[in-house]
Amino acid sequence: MEGVNPEILRDICIVKMPFGKYEGTVLADLPVSYLEWFQRQGMPKGKLGMQLATVYEIKINGLTELLIPIRMSLKNR
């Protein structure tokens, strides 16, 4: 994903959903159906909305493998 800040990708592998049905789930692990619901209803405002929109784009475009090296580096800390 050209132009995506690597820090954003790292954050979506760390930050947990702060509310709702999937509260406590790492954003990168949210199911596509939940992200689609947000897409239809409107993403939250601010940073969380941007993060959820990024995860949505990654998942619907089959790019989840982009997150593997990030997750591996986080695991090895």
MMTF fields as JSON, N, C-alpha, C and O atoms, coordinates in Angstrom:
{
  "mmtfVersion": "1.0.0",
  "mmtfProducer": "UNKNOWN",
  "numBonds": 307,
  "numAtoms": 308,
  "numGroups": 77,
  "numChains": 1,
  "numModels": 1,
  "chainsPerModel": [1],
  "groupsPerChain": [77],
  "chainIdList": ["A"],
  "bondAtomList": [4, 2, 8, 6, 12, 10, 16, 14, 20, 18, 24, 22, 28, 26, 32, 30, 36, 34, 40, 38, 44, 42, 48, 46, 52, 50, 56, 54, 60, 58, 64, 62, 68, 66, 72, 70, 76, 74, 80, 78, 84, 82, 88, 86, 92, 90, 96, 94, 100, 98, 104, 102, 108, 106, 112, 110, 116, 114, 120, 118, 124, 122, 128, 126, 132, 130, 136, 134, 140, 138, 144, 142, 148, 146, 152, 150, 156, 154, 160, 158, 164, 162, 168, 166, 172, 170, 176, 174, 180, 178, 184, 182, 188, 186, 192, 190, 196, 194, 200, 198, 204, 202, 208, 206, 212, 210, 216, 214, 220, 218, 224, 222, 228, 226, 232, 230, 236, 234, 240, 238, 244, 242, 248, 246, 252, 250, 256, 254, 260, 258, 264, 262, 268, 266, 272, 270, 276, 274, 280, 278, 284, 282, 288, 286, 292, 290, 296, 294, 300, 298, 304, 302],
  "bondOrderList": [1, 1, 1, 1, 1, 1, 1, 1, 1, 1, 1, 1, 1, 1, 1, 1, 1, 1, 1, 1, 1, 1, 1, 1, 1, 1, 1, 1, 1, 1, 1, 1, 1, 1, 1, 1, 1, 1, 1, 1, 1, 1, 1, 1, 1, 1, 1, 1, 1, 1, 1, 1, 1, 1, 1, 1, 1, 1, 1, 1, 1, 1, 1, 1, 1, 1, 1, 1, 1, 1, 1, 1, 1, 1, 1, 1],
  "groupList": [{"groupName": "MET", "atomNameList": ["N", "CA", "C", "O"], "elementList": ["N", "C", "C", "O"], "formalChargeList": [0, 0, 0, 0], "bondAtomList": [1, 0, 2, 1, 3, 2], "bondOrderList": [1, 1, 2], "singleLetterCode": "M", "chemCompType": "L-PEPTIDE LINKING"}, {"groupName": "GLU", "atomNameList": ["N", "CA", "C", "O"], "elementList": ["N", "C", "C", "O"], "formalChargeList": [0, 0, 0, 0], "bondAtomList": [1, 0, 2, 1, 3, 2], "bondOrderList": [1, 1, 2], "singleLetterCode": "E", "chemCompType": "L-PEPTIDE LINKING"}, {"groupName": "GLY", "atomNameList": ["N", "CA", "C", "O"], "elementList": ["N", "C", "C", "O"], "formalChargeList": [0, 0, 0, 0], "bondAtomList": [1, 0, 2, 1, 3, 2], "bondOrderList": [1, 1, 2], "singleLetterCode": "G", "chemCompType": "PEPTIDE LINKING"}, {"groupName": "VAL", "atomNameList": ["N", "CA", "C", "O"], "elementList": ["N", "C", "C", "O"], "formalChargeList": [0, 0, 0, 0], "bondAtomList": [1, 0, 2, 1, 3, 2], "bondOrderList": [1, 1, 2], "singleLetterCode": "V", "chemCompType": "L-PEPTIDE LINKING"}, {"groupName": "ASN", "atomNameList": ["N", "CA", "C", "O"], "elementList": ["N", "C", "C", "O"], "formalChargeList": [0, 0, 0, 0], "bondAtomList": [1, 0, 2, 1, 3, 2], "bondOrderList": [1, 1, 2], "singleLetterCode": "N", "chemCompType": "L-PEPTIDE LINKING"}, {"groupName": "PRO", "atomNameList": ["N", "CA", "C", "O"], "elementList": ["N", "C", "C", "O"], "formalChargeList": [0, 0, 0, 0], "bondAtomList": [1, 0, 2, 1, 3, 2], "bondOrderList": [1, 1, 2], "singleLetterCode": "P", "chemCompType": "L-PEPTIDE LINKING"}, {"groupName": "ILE", "atomNameList": ["N", "CA", "C", "O"], "elementList": ["N", "C", "C", "O"], "formalChargeList": [0, 0, 0, 0], "bondAtomList": [1, 0, 2, 1, 3, 2], "bondOrderList": [1, 1, 2], "singleLetterCode": "I", "chemCompType": "L-PEPTIDE LINKING"}, {"groupName": "LEU", "atomNameList": ["N", "CA", "C", "O"], "elementList": ["N", "C", "C", "O"], "formalChargeList": [0, 0, 0, 0], "bondAtomList": [1, 0, 2, 1, 3, 2], "bondOrderList": [1, 1, 2], "singleLetterCode": "L", "chemCompType": "L-PEPTIDE LINKING"}, {"groupName": "ARG", "atomNameList": ["N", "CA", "C", "O"], "elementList": ["N", "C", "C", "O"], "formalChargeList": [0, 0, 0, 0], "bondAtomList": [1, 0, 2, 1, 3, 2], "bondOrderList": [1, 1, 2], "singleLetterCode": "R", "chemCompType": "L-PEPTIDE LINKING"}, {"groupName": "ASP", "atomNameList": ["N", "CA", "C", "O"], "elementList": ["N", "C", "C", "O"], "formalChargeList": [0, 0, 0, 0], "bondAtomList": [1, 0, 2, 1, 3, 2], "bondOrderList": [1, 1, 2], "singleLetterCode": "D", "chemCompType": "L-PEPTIDE LINKING"}, {"groupName": "CYS", "atomNameList": ["N", "CA", "C", "O"], "elementList": ["N", "C", "C", "O"], "formalChargeList": [0, 0, 0, 0], "bondAtomList": [1, 0, 2, 1, 3, 2], "bondOrderList": [1, 1, 2], "singleLetterCode": "C", "chemCompType": "L-PEPTIDE LINKING"}, {"groupName": "LYS", "atomNameList": ["N", "CA", "C", "O"], "elementList": ["N", "C", "C", "O"], "formalChargeList": [0, 0, 0, 0], "bondAtomList": [1, 0, 2, 1, 3, 2], "bondOrderList": [1, 1, 2], "singleLetterCode": "K", "chemCompType": "L-PEPTIDE LINKING"}, {"groupName": "PHE", "atomNameList": ["N", "CA", "C", "O"], "elementList": ["N", "C", "C", "O"], "formalChargeList": [0, 0, 0, 0], "bondAtomList": [1, 0, 2, 1, 3, 2], "bondOrderList": [1, 1, 2], "singleLetterCode": "F", "chemCompType": "L-PEPTIDE LINKING"}, {"groupName": "TYR", "atomNameList": ["N", "CA", "C", "O"], "elementList": ["N", "C", "C", "O"], "formalChargeList": [0, 0, 0, 0], "bondAtomList": [1, 0, 2, 1, 3, 2], "bondOrderList": [1, 1, 2], "singleLetterCode": "Y", "chemCompType": "L-PEPTIDE LINKING"}, {"groupName": "THR", "atomNameList": ["N", "CA", "C", "O"], "elementList": ["N", "C", "C", "O"], "formalChargeList": [0, 0, 0, 0], "bondAtomList": [1, 0, 2, 1, 3, 2], "bondOrderList": [1, 1, 2], "singleLetterCode": "T", "chemCompType": "L-PEPTIDE LINKING"}, {"groupName": "ALA", "atomNameList": ["N", "CA", "C", "O"], "elementList": ["N", "C", "C", "O"], "formalChargeList": [0, 0, 0, 0], "bondAtomList": [1, 0, 2, 1, 3, 2], "bondOrderList": [1, 1, 2], "singleLetterCode": "A", "chemCompType": "L-PEPTIDE LINKING"}, {"groupName": "SER", "atomNameList": ["N", "CA", "C", "O"], "elementList": ["N", "C", "C", "O"], "formalChargeList": [0, 0, 0, 0], "bondAtomList": [1, 0, 2, 1, 3, 2], "bondOrderList": [1, 1, 2], "singleLetterCode": "S", "chemCompType": "L-PEPTIDE LINKING"}, {"groupName": "TRP", "atomNameList": ["N", "CA", "C", "O"], "elementList": ["N", "C", "C", "O"], "formalChargeList": [0, 0, 0, 0], "bondAtomList": [1, 0, 2, 1, 3, 2], "bondOrderList": [1, 1, 2], "singleLetterCode": "W", "chemCompType": "L-PEPTIDE LINKING"}, {"groupName": "GLN", "atomNameList": ["N", "CA", "C", "O"], "elementList": ["N", "C", "C", "O"], "formalChargeList": [0, 0, 0, 0], "bondAtomList": [1, 0, 2, 1, 3, 2], "bondOrderList": [1, 1, 2], "singleLetterCode": "Q", "chemCompType": "L-PEPTIDE LINKING"}],
  "groupTypeList": [0, 1, 2, 3, 4, 5, 1, 6, 7, 8, 9, 6, 10, 6, 3, 11, 0, 5, 12, 2, 11, 13, 1, 2, 14, 3, 7, 15, 9, 7, 5, 3, 16, 13, 7, 1, 17, 12, 18, 8, 18, 2, 0, 5, 11, 2, 11, 7, 2, 0, 18, 7, 15, 14, 3, 13, 1, 6, 11, 6, 4, 2, 7, 14, 1, 7, 7, 6, 5, 6, 8, 0, 16, 7, 11, 4, 8],
  "groupIdList": [1, 2, 3, 4, 5, 6, 7, 8, 9, 10, 11, 12, 13, 14, 15, 16, 17, 18, 19, 20, 21, 22, 23, 24, 25, 26, 27, 28, 29, 30, 31, 32, 33, 34, 35, 36, 37, 38, 39, 40, 41, 42, 43, 44, 45, 46, 47, 48, 49, 50, 51, 52, 53, 54, 55, 56, 57, 58, 59, 60, 61, 62, 63, 64, 65, 66, 67, 68, 69, 70, 71, 72, 73, 74, 75, 76, 77],
  "secStructList": [7, 6, 6, 7, 7, 2, 2, 2, 2, 2, 2, 2, 6, 6, 7, 5, 7, 7, 1, 1, 6, 6, 6, 6, 1, 5, 4, 4, 4, 1, 7, 2, 2, 2, 2, 2, 2, 2, 2, 2, 2, 7, 7, 7, 1, 2, 2, 2, 2, 2, 2, 2, 2, 2, 2, 2, 2, 2, 2, 2, 6, 6, 7, 4, 4, 4, 4, 2, 2, 2, 2, 2, 2, 2, 2, 6, 7],
  "xCoordList": [0.839, 0.0, 0.887, 1.39, 1.052, 1.903, 1.368, 0.169, 2.28, 1.91, 1.394, 1.056, 1.322, 0.852, 2.033, 3.082, 1.843, 2.857, 3.083, 2.126, 4.353, 4.622, 4.172, 3.849, 4.152, 3.698, 2.217, 1.797, 1.435, 0.009, -0.153, -0.976, 0.633, 0.554, 0.956, 0.338, 1.99, 2.408, 1.298, 0.981, 0.712, -0.336, -1.535, -2.084, -1.953, -3.136, -2.859, -3.784, -1.576, -1.21, -1.082, -0.868, -1.214, -1.065, -2.36, -2.792, -2.97, -4.137, -5.328, -5.589, -6.041, -7.227, -8.495, -8.526, -9.515, -10.815, -11.304, -11.411, -11.601, -11.946, -13.406, -13.748, -14.263, -15.687, -16.358, -15.765, -17.596, -18.433, -18.25, -17.621, -18.812, -18.846, -17.453, -17.268, -16.477, -15.115, -14.152, -12.959, -14.674, -13.83, -12.674, -12.88, -11.468, -10.284, -9.587, -8.514, -10.172, -9.566, -8.615, -8.946, -7.421, -6.465, -7.136, -7.785, -6.982, -7.666, -7.402, -8.313, -6.187, -5.842, -6.566, -6.638, -7.097, -7.795, -9.306, -10.011, -9.808, -11.259, -11.765, -11.11, -12.92, -13.46, -13.933, -14.379, -13.823, -14.22, -15.679, -16.015, -16.538, -17.962, -18.17, -19.031, -17.4, -17.487, -16.985, -17.583, -15.894, -15.344, -16.294, -16.417, -16.962, -17.957, -19.128, -19.664, -19.515, -20.6, -20.217, -21.013, -18.999, -18.528, -18.483, -18.828, -18.062, -17.994, -19.383, -19.527, -20.393, -21.766, -22.322, -22.993, -22.042, -22.607, -21.822, -22.355, -20.557, -19.652, -18.599, -18.904, -17.367, -16.254, -16.267, -16.723, -15.763, -15.643, -14.757, -13.947, -14.908, -14.094, -12.679, -12.465, -11.75, -10.397, -9.509, -9.716, -8.514, -7.468, -8.038, -7.642, -8.96, -9.536, -10.226, -10.073, -10.976, -11.646, -10.662, -10.893, -9.559, -8.523, -7.886, -7.615, -7.652, -7.066, -8.022, -7.6, -9.295, -10.276, -10.418, -10.539, -10.403, -10.487, -9.267, -9.385, -8.112, -6.889, -6.981, -6.64, -7.441, -7.6, -8.609, -8.395, -9.696, -10.72, -10.112, -10.32, -9.377, -8.761, -7.766, -7.718, -6.982, -6.012, -6.746, -6.363, -7.79, -8.494, -9.27, -9.218, -9.983, -10.783, -9.924, -10.37, -8.685, -7.785, -6.807, -5.874, -7.022, -6.191, -4.739, -3.842, -4.5, -3.132, -2.701, -1.76, -3.375, -3.055, -1.629, -1.08, -1.025, 0.36, 1.325, 2.442, 0.92, 1.746, 1.996, 3.009, 1.078, 1.17, 2.02, 2.41, 2.314, 3.066, 4.428, 4.733, 5.274, 6.579, 6.468, 7.293, 5.462, 5.261, 4.914, 5.459, 4.009, 3.589, 4.742, 4.885, 5.552, 6.708, 7.703, 8.237, 7.944, 8.879, 8.328, 9.094, 7.017, 6.415, 6.487, 6.672, 6.337, 6.381, 7.786, 7.943, 8.797, 10.189, 10.738, 11.93, 9.913, 10.362, 10.466, 10.828],
  "yCoordList": [-1.179, 0.0, 1.247, 1.681, 1.782, 2.945, 4.12, 4.399, 4.797, 5.985, 5.732, 6.684, 4.465, 4.182, 4.274, 3.666, 5.029, 5.217, 3.888, 3.286, 3.417, 2.149, 2.169, 1.126, 3.347, 3.461, 3.105, 2.512, 3.468, 3.125, 1.608, 1.044, 0.955, -0.507, -1.159, -2.134, -0.621, -1.16, -0.965, -1.876, 0.222, 0.521, -0.411, -0.851, -0.721, -1.584, -3.016, -3.812, -3.344, -4.672, -4.678, -5.729, -3.505, -3.37, -2.89, -3.44, -1.866, -1.205, -2.156, -2.886, -2.133, -2.978, -2.138, -0.954, -2.779, -2.132, -1.681, -2.5, -0.391, 0.113, -0.061, 0.218, -0.512, -0.627, -1.632, -2.104, -1.948, -2.758, -4.253, -4.745, -4.945, -6.41, -7.023, -8.069, -6.375, -6.91, -6.11, -6.031, -5.517, -4.77, -5.646, -6.793, -5.107, -5.843, -6.627, -7.184, -6.683, -7.391, -6.458, -5.301, -6.963, -6.166, -5.785, -6.619, -4.533, -4.034, -4.911, -5.153, -5.381, -6.208, -7.555, -8.233, -7.939, -9.226, -9.106, -10.111, -7.915, -7.736, -8.427, -8.369, -9.074, -9.737, -8.729, -7.629, -9.129, -8.277, -7.844, -6.699, -8.735, -8.389, -7.2, -6.358, -7.122, -6.0, -4.724, -3.662, -4.817, -3.662, -3.192, -1.991, -4.132, -3.782, -3.038, -2.096, -3.461, -2.782, -1.329, -0.421, -1.11, 0.257, 1.042, 2.223, 0.397, 1.071, 1.565, 2.664, 0.738, 1.124, 2.196, 3.128, 2.063, 2.963, 4.263, 5.287, 4.202, 5.341, 4.999, 4.587, 5.177, 4.903, 5.934, 7.062, 5.542, 6.528, 7.694, 7.554, 8.8, 9.982, 9.783, 8.985, 10.503, 10.557, 9.389, 8.706, 9.19, 8.193, 6.78, 6.016, 6.422, 5.078, 4.824, 3.748, 5.788, 5.634, 5.415, 4.587, 6.161, 6.001, 4.611, 3.973, 4.156, 2.826, 1.735, 0.804, 1.848, 0.859, 0.872, -0.184, 2.048, 2.149, 1.501, 0.88, 1.644, 1.026, -0.494, -1.184, -1.018, -2.473, -2.977, -4.016, -2.254, -2.624, -2.719, -3.715, -1.718, -1.718, -2.87, -3.521, -3.109, -4.21, -5.532, -6.34, -5.749, -7.037, -7.231, -8.313, -6.215, -6.422, -6.536, -7.052, -6.05, -6.149, -7.312, -7.423, -8.186, -9.374, -9.076, -9.778, -8.044, -7.627, -7.921, -7.306, -8.847, -9.118, -9.621, -9.517, -10.165, -10.635, -9.475, -9.701, -8.245, -7.075, -6.96, -6.408, -7.477, -7.341, -8.431, -8.293, -9.501, -10.627, -10.199, -10.487, -9.517, -9.129, -8.176, -8.218, -7.325, -6.385, -7.162, -6.906, -8.106, -8.909, -9.76, -9.945, -10.272, -11.075, -10.211, -10.656, -8.996, -8.112, -7.73, -7.582, -7.573, -7.251, -8.437, -8.27, -9.632, -10.849, -11.091, -11.622, -10.697, -10.938, -9.889, -9.907, -8.989, -7.95, -8.482, -7.747],
  "zCoordList": [0.0, 0.0, 0.0, 1.037, -1.147, -1.314, -0.515, -0.509, 0.155, 0.9, 2.308, 3.011, 2.744, 4.096, 5.055, 4.84, 6.09, 7.112, 7.839, 8.326, 7.921, 8.621, 10.081, 10.648, 10.682, 12.073, 12.196, 13.189, 11.19, 11.184, 11.139, 11.86, 10.292, 10.191, 11.512, 11.94, 12.154, 13.459, 14.481, 15.246, 14.49, 15.472, 15.336, 16.346, 14.109, 13.964, 14.39, 14.553, 14.569, 15.082, 16.604, 17.208, 17.22, 18.675, 19.332, 20.345, 18.752, 19.351, 19.388, 18.432, 20.504, 20.665, 20.519, 20.853, 20.02, 19.846, 21.227, 22.14, 21.388, 22.715, 23.135, 24.284, 22.237, 22.578, 21.659, 20.69, 21.977, 21.101, 21.246, 22.183, 20.304, 20.293, 20.379, 21.001, 19.756, 19.716, 20.588, 20.294, 21.662, 22.589, 23.063, 23.46, 23.02, 23.459, 22.355, 22.586, 21.162, 20.023, 19.3, 19.043, 18.969, 18.194, 16.872, 16.241, 16.459, 15.266, 14.039, 13.248, 13.875, 12.717, 12.732, 11.708, 13.887, 14.021, 13.918, 14.016, 13.724, 13.603, 12.336, 11.295, 12.419, 11.227, 10.174, 10.497, 8.934, 7.811, 7.958, 7.657, 8.412, 8.544, 9.476, 9.219, 10.546, 11.487, 10.833, 11.005, 10.086, 9.385, 8.283, 8.039, 7.621, 6.599, 7.233, 6.649, 8.418, 9.125, 9.392, 9.154, 9.885, 10.114, 8.811, 8.785, 7.737, 6.442, 6.02, 5.484, 6.272, 5.922, 6.858, 6.414, 8.143, 9.153, 9.285, 9.713, 8.913, 9.092, 10.123, 11.242, 9.725, 10.639, 11.761, 11.571, 12.936, 14.02, 13.584, 12.667, 14.217, 13.929, 14.487, 15.399, 13.939, 14.483, 14.106, 13.103, 14.951, 14.691, 14.596, 13.716, 15.488, 15.449, 14.117, 13.538, 13.628, 12.345, 11.212, 10.331, 11.235, 10.216, 10.31, 9.292, 11.53, 11.722, 11.229, 10.543, 11.573, 11.126, 9.608, 8.987, 9.012, 7.554, 6.899, 5.843, 7.514, 6.991, 7.063, 6.102, 8.197, 8.328, 7.304, 6.68, 7.131, 6.153, 4.758, 4.065, 4.342, 3.007, 2.847, 1.804, 3.883, 3.84, 3.643, 2.797, 4.418, 4.366, 3.064, 2.48, 2.602, 1.385, 0.133, -0.891, 0.222, -0.922, -0.811, -1.606, 0.186, 0.327, 0.646, 0.179, 1.436, 1.734, 3.168, 3.669, 3.824, 5.228, 5.425, 6.522, 4.367, 4.502, 4.755, 5.22, 4.459, 4.782, 6.287, 6.717, 7.064, 8.513, 9.159, 10.319, 8.444, 9.023, 9.552, 10.709, 8.754, 9.305, 10.486, 11.399, 10.475, 11.591, 12.851, 13.924, 12.705, 13.869, 14.391, 15.599, 13.488, 13.891, 14.687, 15.703, 14.23, 14.933, 16.31, 17.262, 16.418, 17.709, 18.668, 19.874, 18.111, 18.919, 19.479, 20.579, 18.711, 19.103, 20.049, 20.357, 20.511, 21.46, 22.843, 23.761]
}
